[in-house]
Amino acid sequence: MEFRLRVFVQVAQNLSFSKASKSLHLSQPAVSKHIREIENKYAVKLFDRQGNSIALTPAGEDLLAYAHKILAMYDGLEDHFLSLQKKLPKELKLGASTTIAQYIFPKSLAEIKQRFPDTSFTLINDNSATIEKKIENNALSFALIEGSNHNPLLQYEKFLDDELVLVSNTKNKQSSVILEDLPKLPLVLREEGSGTRNILENHLQKIGIDKKSLQTEMVLGSTESIKTYLYYGNSYAFVSIFSVLEELKANKLQIIDIDDFEIKRPLYFVSKQGYQSSFLNLLKKFFQKDYNQKL
């Protein structure tokens, strides 16, 4: 029954049998068969078919609420005995906001994989807002994100301090600017919902610079795209210091100092309120070792 509930939750969250079958690595008929068996067992209809789409029935909504609770208990039971054996589950899905997934997570994840070679890891990366929503909807158990911690349904634990720095290509002869110059600079920004962009706009607002006054030359969906764009233009961008360490060493980009202004942001472990996991604590220890942080 546990697996059937997991199949049902995937269909309910995706509102799609085909997407659930891909996520579960099952055929679509097999997914449909599991749903029918649940419906037959409880004599209810779980989904309404509406053309090419589906929607949860009231009975489906009730079952989804129970399924989350039951599966959380299953996960807790497995976690308890895994912790006694000092093992991780066979499959582990982790989340990370984009900057962390690209520049911070891989080193620790490689060491974790060496320590637990039998565990298959999947890293889901997206902007902070989307990752938080996935945790809220139980698509992920926990993640590492940057940005403000404001969702009351989630719990946050600080992991590391990052710093946003203003960078430009090395052809730029200007090595520093003053705050009053910021609205005059052609800026390349991350997309709405990005933790980097949210932190930048919040800090600028605190010093009286409205985001609408910025000269936004381009909006790009990843730090890698921003860095490449900077190579070929005369633009500026605020990025994580972790994301440009190699470019600074190779003299491809340079930091532009801003007098009397810095943007530091905390990075967080985030999970649902009340979520407890011994293997989450185990993973934290790897990050603590790699970045010499007291969690």
N, C-alpha and C positions, 0 to 999 in steps of 0.2 A: 504493500500500500504506500510505503514511503516514496518509492520511485514514481508511482502514478500521481501522487500529489505534486512531485517536482515537475512532472510533465504538465500537469494542469496549471501550475503557477507560471511556467514559461509561456503557455498559450495565453493565459489571462493577462500577463504583463505585456506581451507583444500584440495581443489581439490578432493573432495570425498563426494558423497551423503550420504554414510553410516556414516562417521565421523560427518557430519553436523547434521544428524538425531539424533545421540547420544548426541551431544552438545546441541541441541535444545529440546530434549526430545519429538521428533516427530517421527512418522513412516516414513520409507524411501519413500513409495508412497506419503505421504503428502508433503514431501520435493519436490519430483519430480513434484507434481501438482502445487505448488507455482511457481516453475521455469517455467513450461509450460505456466502458466497464464501471467507471465511477458513477455515471448517470444511472446505470442499471442497478448498482448497489444501493443507491439512496433514492431511487425512483424520482429523480428530478431532472430538469433540463438546465444545463450550465451555460449554454451560449445560444443567443439568437442569431440566426444567419440573416444578414441584410445585404443581398446582392453579393458583391465580392468581399464584403467585410463582415466581421462578427462583433458582438457586444455581449458582455456578461449579463445574465439574467439576475434577478434578486437572489435566487438560490446560489448562483455562481459567485456573487459578491459575498454571501455568507461563507461559502466554502473557502474563498480566498483568504478571508480573515482567519478562519480556523487553520488553514494550511500553513500560513506564516508562523502561527504559534506552534503547531505540531512540528514543523521542520526545524524551527529554532531549537526545540527540545531535542530532536534527533541530533542536530549539529552539536549541541552542548554535551550530549552523551558521548558522541564520538570524540569530541575535543578532550573530554575528561580522561578517557582511556588512552588516547594518543599522547597526552601530556605525561602519563605514567610511563609510557614506553619511549618518551623523548623522540617521537616521530611526528611528521606532518601528514596531512591527508594526501591521498594519491593525486588529487587535483586541487589546485589552489588558485583562485581568481583574485587578483589584486587590482586596485584602482590607483591612478595617480593623475594629477593635473599635468598639463603638457610639459611645462618646464622641468618639473621633477622627473617625469617619465623619461625625458631625453637626456638630462644632464646629471641627475643625482641618483636615481633609482638603479641604473644598470650595474654599477660597481658592486653594490650590496647584494643585488639579485644574483650576480654571478657567484659570489661567495656562498650565498644561501643554497644555490643549486649544487655546488660542490659538496656542501654539508648534507644535503638531502637529495641525492641523485634520483631517487625513486619517485619524487614528487614532480608532477607536471605543472608548470606555472603558466598562467595567462595574465598578461598585464594589459589592462584596459586604460587607455589614456584619452583625456578630453579636457575641455576647460573646467575650471573649478566648479562653476555653477552646475554643469551637467553631471559631474562626478558626484556632487552632493545629492542631486536628484536621484541618481542611481542607487545611492545608499538608502535614501529615504524610501524608495520603492522596492527595497530588498533585492535589487539586481546585483549589488555588491555588499559585502559585509564590512569592509574597511578600506581606507585609501590614505594616500598622502596628498595634501593639497596646499596651495598657497592662497592667500587672500584673507578676507575678514571672516571671522567665525560668528555667524549671526543666526543660523537656523536652530530654533529651540528644540527641534526633534533630534538633533545630532549632538554628539559629545566630541570635544576637541582637546587634543593634548599637544602642546608645543614640542616640536622636534628640533628645529634648527632656525637660526636667523639667516636670512638671505638679504642681499642689498641690490636695489635697482640702480644701475649706473647709466648715465647718458653717454652714448657712443656715436662715433662717426668714423668714416674711413680716414686713413692716414694722410691722404692728400689735403685734408682740411688743416690749414695752418693755425686755426683757432683752438687753443688748448683749454680754454676756460670761458665761462659766460657768467653773467649775473642773473639774478632771478627775473629782473625786468625784461631780459632778452628772451625768455622762454616762449612767450606767445608769438615772437617773430620768427622762430626757427621752424623750418619745414620738418614736421615730425611724421614718422611712420609708427602707427599704433597697432596693437593687437585688437582682435574683435571684441564686441560687447560680450560680457560674461566671462572674459578672461580675468584670472586673478591678478595678473600683471597690470592690466588696464585699470581694474577697480582700485588697486592700491595707489597707482599713479594719480588718478583723478581725485581720490580722497585726500592725498597729501597736498596736491595743488590747491584744492578747495580750502584747506586749513590755512594756507598762506595767502588766500585772497585771489587766486588765479582760477577763473571759471573755465571749465573744460570747453565751453563754446568759444572761448577766445583763442584756443590753440589753432595753429595753422597745420591742419591735418592734411598731409600730402597723400598718404596712402594708408589703407587698413589691410593688414595681412593676417592670415590665420595661424601662423606659427613663427617661432623665433628664428628658425632656420631660414624661412623665406625673408624675414626682415634683415638678417645678416647679409644674405646674398644681395638683396636690393641695395643695401648700404655700400657694397663694394663698387657699384656702378653709378652712384649719384652723389649729391651733395646734401643728403638728408641726415637726420638725427633720429635716434630711437632710445627709449628706456628699456633695458633688458636686464635679466638676472646676471650678476657677476659670474655665476657658475657657468652660464651659457657662452661666455666669450673668453674664457681662460686660454684656450688654444689660439684664438684669433689675436689676442693681445701678445702672446709669445711669438707668433709668426709675423707680427707687425702688419696685420691686415686691417685691424680696427684699433682705435684709440679711445680712451676714456676722456670725456670732456668734463672737467671739474666745474661744479656750480658753487659759487661762494656762499658759505653759511647755509647749505641745504644738502640733506641726504635723505634717502628713502630706504629704511630698513623694514623688512617684513618678516613675520614669523611664518614658518612652515609647520603644518599640523598633521598629526595622525587624526583621522576622523572616522567615526563609526556611529551607529544609531545609539540613542540614549539607552543605557542599561546593558549594552552589548559587552560581554566578557569573553575573552579568548586567551587560552594559554599560549597558542601558537602565534597570536598577535604579539604577545609579550616577548616571545622568542625572536620574532622578526625585528622588534624594536631594538633588541640587544645587538643585532648585526649593524644597524644604523648607528647605534651609540658608539660602537667600536670604530666604525669607518670615519665618523665625523667628530669623535671625541666629545660627544654631548652627554650631559646628564639629563635623562628623560624624566 
